[in-house]
Amino acid sequence: MNVVLKIGALTQVVTVTSEMPLLKTSRTDVSTVFTKQEVVQLPILNRNFTQFELLTPGTARLPWQHAASEVPQGDIQIMVNGQHFSGTGYLLDGTDNQDPILGIAVIKPNLDATTEMKFVTADYDAELGKATAGIMSIQTKSGTNDIHGSLFWYRRTGATTASDPFSQSGVPVPPSKWNLFGGSVGGPIRKDKTFYFADYEGARRVLGGSASVRVPYPLQTWQP
């Protein structure tokens, strides 16, 4: 018998839901994801991405830090779930970004050039290794068909700094200036083919200080 098959009408169903899944079945890791909006809008004093680690459960900052000459970018040492800070790994676009001696991040990306940060603190996936505490993975931006960019400038001066009553009583506050500035820009070279993206961040600092020194009286000096 001859069977005639007719072409049916094309239908499309789009389901939009705002509910978060209660159970993650594809992965077992314990992690915190910081979106592009959170990375740019959350207040960070020196725009250093390591500060975001303190926003996750199980983290604590060490009471001591490396010298400024060792860490000019201002990275901080953080313990994750009681583990040593050197056990935290850092990935930048999938590549290793950890100093093998100091145990901190080598490259500090510009926050305006990042799209997402993911901090894993337990039950790492198979593609992650070497770390024993946490793993901070950062993805950077790329160019698009539209030209886009950003600019920022943070400035602090000693004009609004309170004086130290123990070492600056009756004397003016030493002058200090702190400027952090930069930006990013991206766009197309060939539409839908080749793109570019570049960013810059610079810091200029002038730090003043004061100290209280006691000069002994002549009768208090030791004489042979």
DRENDRENVO-775554 format. One record per residue (C-alpha): z, y, x; residue in one letter. Coordinates in steps of 0.1 Angstrom, whole numbers, plus 2048, in hexadecimal, padded with zeros to 3 digits. Example, Ala and Ser with C-alpha at 12.3 -4.5 7.8 and 13.67 -1.06 7.14 Angstrom:
! residues 2
84E7D387Ba8477F5889s
***
This chain:
! residues 224
800800800m7F982380Cn818838812v81385E814v82D870829l831895823k83D8AF83Di8608BB832g86C8DE833a87C8EB854l8A18F284Ft8BA900868q8E0901864v8F591887Av91B912879t93192D888v95792788Ct97293A89Es98B91E8A0e9949118C3m9948EB8C7p9B78DD8C8l9AE8C18E0l9968C38FEk9868A1901t96C8A791Cs9848B1937r9A88AA940t9AF8C8957d9CA8E2950v9BA903955s9B992894Bt99793A947v99495F94Bf97596D93Bt95F98A947k9709A292Fq99399793Ae98A99A95Fv97E9BE95Bv9979CB942q9B89BC94Dl9CB9D5963p9CB9C9987i9DB9E19A0l9C49DA9BEn9A89C89ABr9B09A89BEn9A79889AAf9C59759B8t9DB9899A1q9CD976984f9DD956990e9FF965987l9F4966962l9F3940960tA11929959pA22919977gA1A934990tA329489A6aA2C9629C1rA3B95B9E3lA569749EEpA44979A0FwA20981A15qA07982A32hA049A1A47a9EB9BBA3Da9D89B5A5Ds9D3991A53e9CA998A2Fv9BA9BAA2Dp9AD9B3A0Aq9D09AF9FCg9D098A9F2d9F197D9E8iA0195A9EDqA099489CDiA1A9279C7mA0C9119ABvA238F899BnA3A8FA9B9gA1F8F19D2qA199049F3hA019229EFf9E9913A08s9E38F69F0g9D090E9D8t9AA90C9DDg9919279D6y96D9239CCl95293E9CAl9339349B7d93B9109C0g9409159E5t9619129F9d9729359FCn99392BA0Cq99F935A2Fd9A8915A41p9C5925A54i9D593FA3Dl9CD92BA1Dg9C1949A09i99F9549FCa986961A16v96F976A00i97E98C9E5k9629929CCp95F9B29B9n96D9AE996l94E9BF987d9399A4997a94B986987t942976967t95F95D964e97E950976m98D92E970k9AE92497Ff9B68FF97Ev9DA8F5984t9DB8D097Da9C58B1977d9A78BD98Ay9848B1981d97089A998a95B8B69A7e97A8C89B4l98D8BD9D3g9A28C69F1k9BB8DB9DDa9DE8CE9D5t9EB8EC9C1a9D19009AEg9AC9089AFi99E92A9A7m9799299A0s96494999Di94194E990q92E96E999t914981985k8EE981988s8D399997Eg8C399995Bt8A49A894Bn8B89C7944d8C59DF95Ei8EB9E095Ch9079EC972g92A9FB975s93EA14989l964A1798Ff97CA2D9A3w9A1A299A5y9B6A449B7r9DBA479BEr9EBA639D2tA0EA6C9DEgA0FA8A9C6aA1DA759AAtA33A5F9C0tA59A629BDaA6CA689DDsA83A4E9ECdAA7A5B9E9pAB2A47A08fA97A52A21sA86A70A10qAA3A85A03sA9BAAAA07gA7AAA4A18vA57AA2A08pA47A81A00vA2FA76A1CpA0BA7BA12p9F8A5BA07s9D6A559F7k9C7A359EAw9A3A349DDn992A149D1l96EA199C5f94EA069C0g9359F99A7g91A9E099Fs8F69E0994v8DE9C5989g8BB9C297Ag8999B197Bp8809AF998i86899B983r87099795Fk87C974956d87596A97Bk88997C995t8A8991993f8C09A49A9y8E59AC9A9f8FA9C09C2a91E9CD9C2d9349E29DAy9599E89DCe96A9FF9F6g98DA0A9FDa99BA29A0Fr9C0A2CA16r9D6A45A26v9FAA3AA25lA17A50A30gA3BA45A36gA5DA51A3FsA7DA43A4FaAA1A4DA52sAADA4EA76vAD1A54A81rAD6A67AA1vAF9A60AB1pB10A7BABByB17A81AE0pB39A70ADElB29A52ACEqB11A4BAEAtB19A31B04wB1EA3DB27qB23A26B46p
***
